[in-house]
Amino acid sequence: MKTPLVFIGFLLTLFLTSCIPYKDTLYYQNKGRALDSLPMLQEQQKPYRVQINDILNIRVKALDQDNVAIFNPVGDTGNLNASSAESAYMNGFTVDLHGNIRIPVLGELNVLGYTATEIQDMIEEQMLKQQFKETANIFVTVKLAGLRYTASGEVGNPGTKVLYQERANIYEAIANVGEISDTGNKKDVLLIRQYPQGQQIHHLDLTDVNVMQSPYYYIQPNDMIYVKPLKQKSWGTGTTAKETFSTLISVFTFVTATILLIDRL
């Protein structure tokens, strides 16, 4: 009689520890503060500085557009969001391993570590020095060819994605790959970011609303996002109380039938 009681106790313990707590599934939790005392959260984002392998969309306009046609892709309509990822790759300017891009007439230009605005000013200055007069009214636009990032692990649709917008936060990036599954660890999402000196891993707790104050809240081109699985996934008992209960009932029924069969022998 003692053996079944011990086994039932073991099953109850397993039931209580194998379910995923409700609070581990929620985003934007106000941890450690009263709801009415939460200060206004300041989003932190520094201007992005160009890295190796980035692709830049550069468009040049002037009073006489024929004079700057060599700087723009054939058939360019001026709509920077209209091109596909393949078109951006073919028509864009890729930053090489030395941090340079090659621009018609101007030649190589080092852009590593500069912002898009700084690169615009740099190109305009070089054009006025080498090719045009101020009366040409040169206007240069420089944008990143989309925010390209990779998400893997416990997300709905892992893979490499491109967002055609100026900025995107970690929640938007994850929503774009099908959200984090019930077995994904929202408390410790890894963000692998590229720097000139190499790559670095940053840890983000997406259940804490204060993640919006993190300098890594906004993603950058070439970021990699990895969502680790919870321990409950490897246990295989289920992610909800219903699933866990069904699994334990099946195990209990099997073990009970086995014990009764052995007693009859």
ABEGO torsion letter per residue (X at the ends): XAAAAAAAAAAAAAAAAABBBAAAABBGBBBGBBAAABBBBBBBBBBBBBBBGBBBBBBBBBABAAAAAAABBBGBAGBAAABBAAAAAAABBBBBAAGBBBBBGAEBBBABGBBAAAAAAAAAAAAAAAABBAAAGBBBBBBBBEBBBBBBEBBABBEBBBBBBABBBAAAAAAAAGEBBAABBAABBBBBBBBAAEBBBBBBBAABAAAAABAAABBBBGBBBBBBBBAAAAAGAEABAAAAAAAAAAAAAAAAAAAAAAAAX
